[in-house]
Amino acid sequence: MEVTQEDVGTVRAFNRFYTGVIGVLGEGLVRSPYSLTEARVIFELAQREDTEVLALRRALGLDAGYLSRMLTRFETDGLVARERAVGDARRQIVRLTARGREVFAMLDERSVAEIRELLDELAPADRGRLLTAMRSIHGILGDRPAGDAFVLRALRPGDLGWVVGRNGALYDVECGWDRTYEALVASVVADYVRGHDPERENAWIAETGGVRLGAVFCVRREDDVAQLRLLHVEPDARGMGVGAALVGECVRFAAETGYGEIMLWTTALQRPAHRLYERAGFVLEEEEPAVERFGDVVHGQVWRKKL
C-alpha cells in the first residue's frame, strides 16, 4: 500500500506534539543548559568507563565534525577528558570526568521526575494504553529482538482474553478450524480460573518489550499427573526459542510441584510442536482414531513424560 500524504502528515504531527510533551523545544532539556543531542551524548558516555569516539559517533548517528566540536566544548567545561588509545594513536578515547558524572546524574534525575509527573497525571487505564502504544512503536521501528530477548512472566489482567482470541485466530488461519475450537479454549481458560490451585497449577506469558509472544498452561490432570495445555507461539516469534522456553518452564514447574508425570494432547497436524515435545523428553504414547472435530477431521495424540 502506498504511503499517502495524510500518512506523512500524521507522523509529523505526532512528532511535533510529542517533542513538545517531553520539553525539548524549550531552552534546554529538563530545565538544563543542554540540548537533547548533548544530553544523549552525556547519557551514552555514562554507560561505560571509556568510550571510543568513533563508536560513540556511530551509535548516535552524529556528524564527525559536530561531535568533535561538542566534545571540545564539554572538555572546556570540565565534563569529559579525551586521550589517544594505548597502542593506536589513531583511536581517540573519551570518558566523563567526576563533574561530567554529576551532570549526568542531574539530567537523569530530572528526566525521571518529569516522566513520573507525566504518568502520575494519567488515570491507570490511560497510563496502560500509553505505555502499550509506546512499546508497540518501539517494537515496530526498533531492531527485531535477539532470540533470547524475551521473558516468561505470570498472568496479568487481559492475558486470558488474549489467549482465547489468539488461539481462535491462529488455528482458523493455520488449520482451518472453526469457532468450536475457540469455544474449547475459552472453556479451558474458564475452568483454570474457577478451579485454580495456585500450589499445583500455573500459566506463563512470553513477552518482549511489552509485546506478548506466546503462552502455556500447566494444570492438574490427576493427583500425580500434570497436563500441558494451550501452548501457542505467535508466528513472528517462531524460531526465537519461545516455544522451547514455555514447554521447559511448564515441565520444570510440574517436576518441582511433585507430579510424577506430565502429559499433553495434540493432533497429528502440529508437527512443529511435536519436535518441541520430543526435545523436551515427551514420548508419543497414544494415537486416537480420526474424528470430526472443529470443522475438520482430527487425529488426536497423547504425549507423556516421566518426571
Steps between C-alpha positions, in 0.01 A plus 500: 500500500637839401585748774266798468560865578250461782714218647807723490307785659381272781857403590625859481214624716574233761872589497425869558250420772720255689808719470300767680382253765853395598613861513782503247372814330584711803833659581650169603414141577337454845570865594874465440748683274535187284319420177342161432800391289749614764306312766501188282879519473538542876263211566687272257837585658357422844427140402867396516834614635663565161346551157671510162398818318435315173270254677318789668447675168364183338272416793336843491520562125675837538712693257872467584565875503189575705593238761860623513389859569260379769771294674736798485236712671443229762875476556524875554216479753676217683240235416718263296863401454641378167813302426655283231452124532800305626670329207296680233531878487236516226230402748373760745347403835262724695371465856286702736682679780363513854333827404357336190346221706343759729339661196378159380348427841322836493361442148394145584328604824309784335398282206363231732312762701340655190393162361362392837302826520362443150390145584361591842255740336343218298226263612631141536315382188634790291851441634481135396379594150780755464774259608366224275494740204857611572619140519325428170672793327835393640442142392398597146768761433780350709723208419344154522594354836759226518383143551547514876358851549175393664376419849246257641263664745189418700151581376373858519154651444409470132724201430226236520288672239808540281574124527147412389496751215844417364439123510174545313656726236817295448332161473247646257777629272748213540269197534164619371331415830164656575375694802439181702874486561502854637204399720706207632790732583260735679367210709854387588589853611175533697561167677854613584364813668208334680694206641850645514736338751788748536719234660473254213395703193658792317513685168759714324507768233812546286557870445751744355475877534140471618401292195357154570666221302331186629355313795468164675301356792592225745194348669417201718381199300513250787662508841831378355460622142533857370376611160660751264223698329444781250859539385521755222771723353428803283614453138746793511667350810559151364865405478589712803486213750171616652324165465788306654517745791125471568505120487812489716346726764185289508701179548719662766196618696332158482813326625560747783136484605523124553322349201639167383398550138393769256284438194349700215243457226570621149426394143703339224480832315721691746835364380714801604365460853582129490868588460481727805344222706754243387791727591342553843485124558135429422411169333201439273304227678155501346350565155125560511265404215417779258186691596314800365581792726540877464361477145783266399608136525729488802754231590559545873823405676601459864861571597650425841818565695612345829627752756 
